[in-house]
Amino acid sequence: MQIHDLSPLQVTRDGTVIVLRSMAEAADFLRSLPMARHAGMLIEVMEAADAPELKRRAWQAFATFATAMRIPVRPAVV
């Protein structure tokens, strides 16, 4: 899935749908996963992203990582 902006994302974990509206929420979500130790550098990049383009790329990296870990990700309907 290609991310063009920072629109909220919907992820599903253990059958529960979670809407992530910010980089901080996405980082906290990653920290809550059993595979969090594999996401350390991604979390650091997400937290350090301060320019709009860096934030968009970090959001895309989050979606790509989640998809690679077989966590369903899609744009949230809000």
DAVEN-V834760 format. One record per backbone hydrogen bond with DSSP energy under -0.5 kcal/mol. CO is the residue of the C=O (numbers start at 0). NH is the residue of the N-H. Records with the same first field share a line. If there is no record, write none. Layout:
# DAVEN-V834760
CO: NH + NH
This chain:
# DAVEN-V834760
1: 3
7: 75
8: 10 + 19
9: 73
10: 17
12: 15
15: 12
17: 10 + 19
18: 20
19: 8
21: 25
22: 26
23: 27
24: 28
25: 29
26: 30
27: 31
28: 31
29: 32
32: 35
34: 37
35: 38
38: 42
39: 43
40: 44
41: 45
42: 46
43: 47
44: 48
50: 54
51: 55
52: 56
53: 57
54: 58
55: 59
56: 60
57: 61
58: 62
59: 63
60: 64
61: 65
62: 66
63: 67
64: 68
65: 70
66: 69
69: 71
71: 11
73: 9
75: 77
